[in-house]
């Protein structure tokens, strides 16, 4: 079946302006454009638009979506299975949140007791799950299953205070890196050294054993793997590079 841009807009629940923008950036081209300048879309474009919207729901940026859907080996069935797995995991997380909220309400009413660890377990489980999904394969290949399992266990067993410190450290590191890059701070500066010390503390909260060599190895991954690099460079490009250079400079001295 063939759709004009207004028809596809109504069918998919996206604006015609959005479809025109997708065309402009090469994300979703129409099947053809009439002599009068009207865009028309066929079954292939409809299927592709559905994939784009699935990836958008999962939080992917348009640039990343374009890279995925136009790969030579892109397969819609595989993509759908991946979407399904992601959605099922999201459902499990939401159900865990609901159970935690219900149990907390019961505790507030005096109907049960709830340990501090139980209050934050669902949030820590989410971090472990996301880390495994994004980086698990590479980290397990580099450091082994035993190290990864031990790291996950340390995170899950964190107390309320430790968990809060862990999260605050992560934020403080990212904020410090952005400020340093914007101020053109050098890797061998005292400001960069402070960030490396914070990063070391952050790593030690989940690592079985810290070594400067391992610290430098992880920092190198931040610039070699685009996913790690994007995490630190999301707002200010250059943060991952600064962290890697600073760790090389200071890891053996702190």
C-alpha positions as CSV (number, residue, x, y, z in Angstrom):
1,X,0.0,0.0,0.0
2,X,1.1,3.5,-0.7
3,X,0.8,6.5,1.6
4,X,1.2,10.2,1.1
5,X,3.0,12.1,3.8
6,X,-0.2,13.2,5.6
7,X,-1.6,9.7,5.5
8,X,1.6,8.2,6.9
9,X,1.7,10.9,9.5
10,X,-1.8,10.0,10.8
11,X,-1.1,6.3,10.6
12,X,2.2,6.4,12.6
13,X,1.2,9.2,15.0
14,X,4.1,11.4,14.0
15,X,3.9,14.9,12.4
16,X,4.4,15.5,8.7
17,X,7.1,18.0,9.8
18,X,9.0,15.1,11.5
19,X,8.7,13.0,8.4
20,X,10.1,15.8,6.3
21,X,13.0,16.2,8.7
22,X,13.7,12.5,8.6
23,X,13.9,12.9,4.8
24,X,16.3,15.8,5.1
25,X,18.7,14.0,7.3
26,X,18.6,10.8,5.3
27,X,16.9,8.7,7.9
28,X,13.7,8.0,6.1
29,X,13.5,8.8,2.4
30,X,10.2,8.5,0.6
31,X,9.7,5.8,-2.1
32,X,9.4,8.6,-4.6
33,X,8.5,12.3,-4.9
34,X,5.9,13.3,-7.5
35,X,6.4,16.0,-10.1
36,X,4.4,18.3,-7.8
37,X,6.8,17.7,-5.0
38,X,4.6,15.3,-2.9
39,X,6.3,12.5,-1.0
40,X,5.0,9.0,-1.2
41,X,5.9,6.0,1.0
42,X,5.6,2.3,0.3
43,X,5.7,-0.9,2.5
44,X,9.5,-0.8,2.8
45,X,9.4,2.8,4.2
46,X,6.5,2.0,6.6
47,X,8.5,-1.0,8.0
48,X,11.6,1.2,8.4
49,X,9.6,4.0,10.1
50,X,8.3,1.4,12.6
51,X,11.9,0.4,13.4
52,X,12.9,4.1,13.8
53,X,10.1,4.7,16.3
54,X,11.0,1.5,18.2
55,X,14.6,2.7,18.5
56,X,13.4,6.2,19.5
57,X,11.3,4.7,22.3
58,X,14.4,3.0,23.5
59,X,16.2,6.3,23.7
60,X,18.5,6.0,20.7
61,X,19.6,9.2,19.0
62,X,18.6,9.8,15.4
63,X,22.2,9.6,14.2
64,X,22.7,6.3,15.9
65,X,19.5,4.9,14.5
66,X,20.6,5.8,11.0
67,X,23.8,4.0,11.5
68,X,21.9,0.9,12.6
69,X,19.1,0.6,10.1
70,X,21.4,1.3,7.1
71,X,24.0,-1.3,8.0
72,X,24.4,-3.9,5.3
73,X,23.7,-6.7,7.8
74,X,20.6,-5.0,9.3
75,X,17.8,-7.5,9.7
76,X,14.3,-6.5,10.7
77,X,13.4,-9.8,12.4
78,X,16.6,-9.6,14.5
79,X,15.8,-6.0,15.3
80,X,12.3,-6.9,16.4
81,X,13.6,-9.7,18.6
82,X,16.0,-7.2,20.2
83,X,13.2,-4.7,20.8
84,X,11.1,-7.5,22.4
85,X,13.9,-8.5,24.7
86,X,14.5,-4.9,25.7
87,X,10.8,-4.3,26.4
88,X,10.5,-7.5,28.4
89,X,13.5,-6.4,30.5
90,X,11.9,-3.0,31.0
91,X,8.7,-4.7,32.1
92,X,10.6,-6.8,34.7
93,X,12.3,-3.6,36.0
94,X,8.9,-1.8,36.3
95,X,7.4,-4.8,38.1
96,X,10.4,-4.8,40.5
97,X,9.8,-1.1,41.1
98,X,6.1,-1.7,41.8
99,X,7.0,-4.5,44.3
100,X,9.5,-2.2,46.1
101,X,7.0,0.6,46.3
102,X,4.3,-1.7,47.6
103,X,6.6,-3.1,50.2
104,X,7.8,0.4,51.2
105,X,4.1,1.4,51.7
106,X,3.5,-1.7,53.9
107,X,6.6,-0.8,56.0
108,X,5.4,2.8,56.3
109,X,2.0,1.4,57.7
110,X,3.9,-0.8,60.1
111,X,2.8,-4.0,58.4
112,X,6.3,-5.3,57.6
113,X,10.0,-4.6,58.1
114,X,12.2,-3.7,55.2
115,X,16.0,-3.5,55.3
116,X,17.9,-0.6,53.8
117,X,19.4,-3.0,51.3
118,X,16.0,-4.1,50.1
119,X,15.0,-0.4,49.6
120,X,17.7,0.1,47.0
121,X,18.1,-3.3,45.5
122,X,15.9,-2.7,42.5
123,X,18.0,0.4,41.5
124,X,21.3,-1.4,41.8
125,X,19.9,-4.4,39.8
126,X,19.1,-1.9,37.0
127,X,22.6,-0.6,36.9
128,X,24.0,-4.1,36.8
129,X,21.6,-5.1,34.0
130,X,22.4,-2.0,31.9
131,X,26.2,-2.5,32.3
132,X,25.9,-6.1,31.2
133,X,23.8,-5.2,28.2
134,X,26.0,-2.3,27.1
135,X,29.5,-3.4,28.0
136,X,29.3,-6.9,29.5
137,X,30.6,-8.9,26.5
138,X,33.7,-6.7,26.1
139,X,34.5,-6.5,29.9
140,X,34.0,-10.2,30.4
141,X,36.4,-10.9,27.5
142,X,39.0,-8.5,28.9
143,X,38.7,-9.2,32.6
144,X,37.0,-12.6,32.8
145,X,33.7,-13.8,34.3
146,X,35.0,-14.1,37.8
147,X,36.0,-10.4,37.9
148,X,32.7,-9.2,36.4
149,X,30.6,-11.4,38.7
150,X,32.5,-10.2,41.7
151,X,32.0,-6.6,40.6
152,X,28.3,-7.1,40.2
153,X,28.1,-8.7,43.6
154,X,29.8,-5.8,45.3
155,X,27.4,-3.4,43.7
156,X,24.3,-5.4,44.7
157,X,25.6,-5.6,48.3
158,X,26.2,-1.9,48.7
159,X,24.7,-0.2,51.7
160,X,22.4,2.8,51.3
161,X,25.3,5.1,52.1
162,X,27.7,3.3,49.8
163,X,25.2,3.3,46.9
164,X,24.6,7.0,47.3
165,X,28.4,7.7,47.4
166,X,28.8,5.5,44.2
167,X,26.2,7.5,42.3
168,X,27.5,10.9,43.6
169,X,31.1,10.0,42.6
170,X,30.0,9.2,39.0
171,X,28.2,12.5,38.7
172,X,31.2,14.4,40.3
173,X,33.6,12.8,37.8
174,X,31.5,13.7,34.8
175,X,30.9,17.3,36.1
176,X,34.6,17.7,36.8
177,X,35.6,16.5,33.4
178,X,33.3,18.9,31.6
179,X,34.6,21.8,33.6
180,X,38.2,20.8,32.9
181,X,37.7,20.4,29.2
182,X,35.9,23.8,29.0
183,X,38.7,25.4,30.9
184,X,41.4,23.6,28.7
185,X,42.9,22.0,31.8
186,X,45.9,19.8,31.1
187,X,46.0,16.0,32.1
188,X,49.0,16.6,34.3
189,X,47.3,19.3,36.4
190,X,46.2,19.1,40.0
191,X,42.6,19.4,38.8
192,X,43.0,16.4,36.6
193,X,44.7,14.5,39.4
194,X,41.7,15.1,41.6
195,X,39.4,13.6,39.0
196,X,41.6,10.5,38.7
197,X,41.5,10.1,42.5
198,X,37.7,10.2,42.4
199,X,37.7,7.8,39.5
200,X,39.9,5.4,41.4
201,X,37.6,5.5,44.4
202,X,34.6,4.9,42.1
203,X,36.3,1.9,40.5
204,X,37.3,0.5,43.9
205,X,33.7,0.4,45.0
206,X,32.9,-2.4,42.6
207,X,36.3,-3.9,41.7
208,X,37.6,-7.0,43.4
209,X,41.1,-5.6,43.3
210,X,42.5,-2.2,42.1
211,X,45.8,-1.9,40.2
212,X,47.1,1.1,38.3
213,X,47.5,-1.1,35.2
214,X,43.9,-2.1,35.2
215,X,42.9,1.5,35.8
216,X,44.8,2.6,32.7
217,X,43.3,-0.3,30.7
218,X,39.8,0.7,31.5
219,X,40.5,4.4,30.7
220,X,41.9,3.3,27.3
221,X,38.6,1.5,26.6
222,X,36.9,4.9,27.2
223,X,38.5,6.2,24.0
224,X,38.7,3.0,22.0
225,X,35.0,2.0,22.4
226,X,32.5,4.5,21.0
227,X,29.9,3.5,23.6
228,X,32.2,4.4,26.5
229,X,33.4,7.5,24.8
230,X,29.8,8.6,24.2
231,X,29.0,8.2,27.9
232,X,31.6,10.8,28.9
233,X,31.4,13.0,25.8
234,X,27.6,13.2,25.7
235,X,27.5,16.9,26.7
236,X,31.1,18.1,26.2
237,X,33.4,16.3,23.6
238,X,36.9,15.6,24.9
239,X,36.0,14.4,28.3
240,X,36.9,10.8,27.6
241,X,40.2,11.8,26.1
242,X,41.1,14.0,29.1
243,X,40.2,11.2,31.5
244,X,42.3,8.6,29.7
245,X,45.3,11.0,29.5
246,X,45.0,12.0,33.1
247,X,44.8,8.4,34.3
248,X,47.9,7.5,32.3
249,X,49.6,10.5,34.0
250,X,48.5,9.9,37.6
251,X,47.5,6.3,38.1
252,X,50.9,5.2,39.3
253,X,51.3,8.2,41.6
254,X,48.1,8.2,43.7
